[in-house]
Amino acid sequence: MDQWVLYGKSGNPSYEITKAWLKNNGIPVENNSIFQLTREEIGRLAALVPGGAKNLAYPDVFSFSLINPQKKTEKGHIEKIQSGDLSEEEIIDILSDYPSLVITPIVTDYKTLLVGYDLETMVSTFRFVKVKDVTMA
């Protein structure tokens, strides 16, 4: 059975819904805070997503502000990341310094990567995953 890892931040509705969906469907998952991501883990996740680390970050300041209205310092980094002027290593450095810039939830077994909440993608991804006892969240 594959070990799935869920990265997120408490209070983020998408993370909470994903966590409950995985539990209700009996998918064994290890929960990790996005704020404890290491530089190496970000690099490993970036290698799994088309477009690299840039696609792990929020696409614009508006969407970041909806989830993180109190975070002012990080907003300037989003435009730098999405501008295309930074190298992959520079983006990974920024994301490791400011993990709140990473879109959550992230669900991975380090072969497959799901970024953000998308029910259809989760259903198709987990269709053939062996489950354990199902209990309601």
C-alpha positions in Angstrom: 0.0 0.0 0.0 1.4 3.4 -1.0 2.0 6.0 1.7 0.2 9.3 0.9 1.3 12.6 2.4 -1.1 15.6 2.8 0.5 19.0 3.2 -1.7 21.9 4.2 -2.4 24.6 6.7 -5.1 24.4 9.4 -8.0 26.8 8.7 -7.7 26.5 4.9 -11.1 25.2 3.8 -9.6 23.3 0.8 -7.1 21.5 3.1 -9.9 20.6 5.7 -12.2 19.3 2.9 -9.4 17.2 1.4 -8.4 15.8 4.8 -12.0 14.8 5.5 -12.5 13.3 2.0 -9.3 11.2 2.4 -10.4 10.0 5.8 -14.0 9.2 4.8 -12.7 7.2 1.8 -10.2 5.2 3.9 -7.1 6.6 2.2 -4.2 6.2 4.6 -2.4 9.6 4.8 0.2 11.3 6.8 -0.7 14.9 7.6 2.1 17.5 7.5 2.0 21.3 8.0 3.0 23.3 4.9 5.1 25.5 7.3 7.4 22.6 8.1 8.4 21.9 4.5 12.1 21.7 4.0 14.0 23.0 0.9 14.6 19.4 -0.1 10.9 18.5 0.1 10.0 21.5 -2.0 12.5 20.5 -4.6 11.2 16.9 -4.6 7.6 18.2 -5.0 8.6 20.6 -7.7 10.2 17.8 -9.7 6.7 16.1 -9.8 4.7 19.1 -11.1 4.8 20.2 -14.7 6.4 23.7 -14.8 8.4 23.0 -11.6 8.4 25.1 -8.4 6.6 28.0 -10.1 3.4 25.9 -10.2 3.6 25.1 -6.5 3.1 28.8 -5.7 -0.1 30.9 -5.9 -0.6 32.2 -9.5 -1.4 35.7 -8.4 -1.6 38.1 -5.4 -5.4 38.1 -5.5 -5.8 34.3 -4.9 -3.0 34.4 -2.3 -4.8 37.2 -0.4 -8.1 35.3 -0.3 -6.5 32.6 1.8 -3.8 34.7 3.6 -5.2 38.2 4.0 -2.9 39.0 6.9 0.3 38.1 5.0 1.7 41.3 3.5 5.5 40.6 3.2 4.9 37.5 1.0 2.8 39.3 -1.6 5.7 40.8 -3.5 7.3 37.4 -3.9 4.4 36.0 -5.9 4.9 38.5 -8.7 8.7 37.7 -8.8 8.0 33.9 -8.9 5.3 34.2 -11.6 7.3 36.7 -13.7 9.5 34.0 -15.1 12.7 35.9 -14.2 13.8 33.6 -11.4 15.6 30.2 -11.7 14.1 27.1 -10.3 16.6 27.2 -7.4 15.7 30.8 -6.6 12.0 29.9 -6.6 12.6 26.9 -4.3 14.6 29.2 -2.0 11.7 31.7 -1.8 9.2 28.9 -1.1 11.3 27.4 1.6 11.6 30.9 3.3 7.9 31.7 2.8 6.0 28.4 2.8 2.6 30.2 2.9 3.2 30.9 -0.8 2.7 27.2 -1.6 -0.8 26.3 -2.7 -2.5 23.9 -0.4 -3.6 21.2 -0.1 -0.9 19.1 -1.7 -1.4 15.3 -1.7 1.4 13.1 -2.9 3.0 9.7 -2.7 6.1 11.1 -4.4 5.1 9.5 -7.7 1.8 11.4 -8.2 1.2 15.0 -7.1 -2.2 16.8 -6.6 -2.0 20.5 -5.9 -5.1 22.2 -4.7 -8.6 20.7 -4.1 -10.2 19.1 -7.1 -12.8 16.4 -6.4 -12.7 14.8 -9.8 -9.0 14.5 -9.9 -9.0 13.0 -6.4 -11.6 10.4 -7.3 -9.8 9.4 -10.4 -6.4 9.3 -8.6 -7.6 7.2 -5.7 -9.9 4.9 -7.6 -7.6 1.9 -7.3 -5.9 2.7 -4.0 -6.3 0.1 -1.4 -8.2 1.5 1.6 -8.3 0.8 5.2 -11.4 0.8 7.5 -13.6 3.7 6.6 -14.7 6.0 9.4 -16.5 9.3 9.1 -14.4 12.5 9.8 
